[in-house]
Amino acid sequence: MGKHFGELAKVHGIVTYKLSPFEQRAFAGVISNGVPNTLRRIRSNIFRVLPPFIIGYLVYDYVETMHTQINRKNPADYANDE
């Protein structure tokens, strides 16, 4: 009933090489290369990323404090209640 997908055409002159997934080392060099590279990349970008987060947190904290103060009831309004 026809040809399957991998058998549709014959290609000559092209050589392909494949490595079996069972022969690959998925975590080769993770400790020796990956960890130092990660630390280097963090150190190089920390001064670009951290200041906006700090400023954003300070603005958020200030706004939340002001919102809490504005929504408080004034005790002087209820001094004569019995």
C-alpha positions in Angstrom: 0.0 0.0 0.0 2.7 2.5 -0.9 5.9 3.5 0.7 6.4 4.7 4.3 7.7 8.1 5.2 11.4 7.2 5.4 11.4 5.4 2.1 9.9 8.1 -0.2 13.1 9.0 -2.0 16.6 7.7 -2.4 19.3 10.3 -1.8 22.8 9.6 -3.0 26.0 11.3 -2.0 24.9 12.5 1.5 26.5 10.8 4.5 24.8 11.1 7.9 26.3 10.1 11.2 24.3 9.4 14.3 25.2 8.7 17.9 23.0 6.4 19.8 21.2 7.9 22.8 22.6 5.1 24.9 26.2 6.2 24.0 25.7 9.8 24.8 26.8 11.3 28.2 24.0 13.6 29.1 25.6 15.0 32.2 29.2 15.1 31.0 31.0 18.1 32.5 28.1 19.4 34.6 30.1 19.8 37.7 33.5 20.8 36.2 32.1 23.2 33.5 28.5 23.9 34.3 28.7 25.2 37.9 31.6 27.6 37.3 30.0 28.9 34.1 26.7 29.4 36.0 28.4 31.3 38.8 30.3 33.5 36.2 27.1 34.3 34.4 25.4 35.3 37.6 28.2 37.5 38.7 28.3 39.2 35.3 24.6 40.0 35.3 23.8 40.6 39.0 24.2 44.4 38.7 21.8 44.6 35.8 19.1 42.5 37.4 19.2 43.2 41.1 18.8 47.1 41.2 15.3 47.1 39.5 14.1 44.3 41.9 15.3 46.3 44.9 13.7 49.5 43.7 10.5 47.7 42.9 10.4 46.1 46.3 11.0 49.5 48.0 8.2 51.1 46.0 5.9 48.2 46.8 6.7 48.4 50.5 6.2 52.2 50.6 2.8 52.0 48.8 1.6 49.2 51.0 2.6 51.1 54.2 0.8 54.3 52.9 -2.3 52.3 52.0 -2.5 50.8 55.5 -2.1 54.2 57.1 -4.7 55.9 54.9 -7.3 53.1 55.6 -6.9 53.4 59.4 -9.8 54.8 61.3 -9.1 58.0 63.3 -9.6 57.3 67.0 -10.5 61.0 67.7 -13.7 60.5 65.7 -14.9 57.9 68.2 -13.7 59.5 71.5 -17.2 60.6 72.6 -19.0 57.3 71.8 -20.5 55.4 74.6 
